[in-house]
Structures are given as structure tokens and as C-alpha cells.
Amino acid sequence: MNDILPNITKYDMVINRRAIEMKSYKSWQEKLGFYYNYFGLKRENGTDCVTAQEIANDINKSKANVSHDLANLIKNPGRKNYGYNTTFIFKQLQKLMHLDRPCGIVIIGDCPSFIDLDLLKKRNFIIKDQRDTFSTDVLETDVQLLILTMSITKEEFDSIPKNICGIVNLSGTHYETTRPYYEIDLFTVLSNLWLDTLDLDAEQIKE
């Protein structure tokens, strides 16, 4: 891969992937999380300052969109003829997200290799424990989020304590809950990705 794309770093590839995702972000919550990670990546790459135009180029948005987004999230976020201080913006967004203190996470099941534990730690998401079997005793009061990579019973799911305020479900099994919940079905993701590569339209499918 490095022979094919010698000038593209891992950092650039992360930014480019985020650019594709940014197109569909509409709510301020989604944009807040996006910019939090964006400025974190810039900061870790050694960039002290970035202009609205540079951000716009990175994420395939207009300069006006970027300026509007950041002005809505932070009071007086940048300075004319200077741009945005990456550390300042990152810290401000971190406070808005209440991540100026650690957010504890427990993983039930195997820890997928695509979870970047070092990056999570830099964003103040701390993996407190990982277990191969479900048990409520590991879901302590200093744990706020749960990642499921294996299926558990409905009874076990219903017994998840109230201090767990959000769940990411990668198990492929559907659960009903009223708390914030993201369910990612890898089969559906792969199917949609494959269909994107075929570039089919409705008429071709009918044939």
C-alpha cells in the first residue's frame, strides 16, 4: 500500500475518511463529536493552528459552513488572519462533551482489532475492563458506556444497570432499549458497501 500511495500518511487517511462521513452530519451533536475528533487529530499531528479554509478542504465543506459550525459550538472560536488554535478548540469541545473527565467503558466479548485503544484514551474514553462473559459486577458506577461484541440474553441485557447511559452493539443481535443505543450490523454494512461498488440503479436491479 505504501508503494502505491507513498505520500499518504495514516493521519491523512483518517482525515479523508472523516471527510466522507461529514457530508451526512446534520445535528449539532454529530458535528460536535466530529470536530472533537478532527481537532484532536490535528493537535496530535503537531498542527498548532488551522484556518477555516484548510478545514473546509479537509472535510469537503465550504469555508462558510465550517465558520458557522464552530461559531455555533464555541463563543469566539477563532481570530481573523490567524485561524483556530487546535488545542484551544479541542479543549473547549472536550468540556462541551463533558470529556474533561474520563468516560469509563466496558467491553463484553472480544475487543475488535479495529478499536484503537490509544486513540480512545487520547479522547478520554477509558476502557475499564473487557470480559468474555456477561456479568453486572463489572459494570461499576464509574462506567458509563458499554460495548457489546457478543450476544447476551434478553434477561442479561435488561439487567444492565442504570449507570450505563449508552450502549454500542456490535453483536448482530437486536435489543430494545430506551437509553442511547447504536446497533451496527456488520453484514448490513458489508452488503451496502458491496452494492456501492457495483453502482447499480433501480432499473438494473429490475432486470
CORMOLIN-V258820 format. One record per helix or strand. SS is the DSSP state (h for helix, s for strand). FROM is the first residue (numbers start at 0). LEN is the number of residues. Records with the same first field share a line. If there is no record, write none. Layout:
# CORMOLIN-V258820
SS=FROM-LEN / FROM-LEN
This chain:
# CORMOLIN-V258820
h=9-13 / 27-17 / 51-8 / 62-11 / 85-11 / 116-6 / 135-3 / 153-5 / 185-13 / 201-5
s=48-2 / 78-1 / 82-3 / 102-6 / 124-7 / 144-4 / 165-4 / 179-4
